Amino acid sequence: MHPPLTLHKHPMCAEIIEEFQKCHIDHPIGKFFGDCTNLKIKLDRCFREEKAIKRKANFEQSKNLKERLKAFRKETAEVSTEENNFVQS
């Protein structure tokens, strides 16, 4: 099973998607007997590669967000410590 074959969601695989859809149109019966299997395999590989790239980008974005959050928490902790020291004086 593959995700919906929308070209705008899978720009990396657009060419293969178009070939696969054309194969299904050209071979309405043969698609059930393996006429489009090679394209299906290419499409699955392309989706896997695309997903790996997206996963890596999301991981990097998450890592940067965690670093920013950690710095913000450290900064706010320092400010609140300074305020507590000022109030106690």
Contacts in CASP RR format, 6 or more apart in sequence:
PFRMAT RR
TARGET T0000
AUTHOR 0000-0000-0000
METHOD contacts of the structure
MODEL  1
MHPPLTLHKHPMCAEIIEEFQKCHIDHPIGKFFGDCTNLKIKLDRCFREE
KAIKRKANFEQSKNLKERLKAFRKETAEVSTEENNFVQS
2 40 0 8 1.000
2 43 0 8 1.000
2 44 0 8 1.000
2 47 0 8 1.000
3 9 0 8 1.000
3 10 0 8 1.000
3 47 0 8 1.000
5 17 0 8 1.000
5 20 0 8 1.000
5 21 0 8 1.000
7 14 0 8 1.000
7 17 0 8 1.000
7 18 0 8 1.000
10 17 0 8 1.000
10 46 0 8 1.000
10 47 0 8 1.000
10 50 0 8 1.000
12 46 0 8 1.000
12 49 0 8 1.000
12 50 0 8 1.000
12 53 0 8 1.000
13 43 0 8 1.000
13 46 0 8 1.000
13 47 0 8 1.000
13 50 0 8 1.000
16 39 0 8 1.000
16 42 0 8 1.000
16 43 0 8 1.000
16 46 0 8 1.000
17 43 0 8 1.000
19 39 0 8 1.000
20 36 0 8 1.000
20 39 0 8 1.000
20 40 0 8 1.000
20 43 0 8 1.000
23 31 0 8 1.000
23 35 0 8 1.000
23 36 0 8 1.000
23 39 0 8 1.000
24 31 0 8 1.000
24 36 0 8 1.000
27 35 0 8 1.000
27 36 0 8 1.000
30 36 0 8 1.000
END
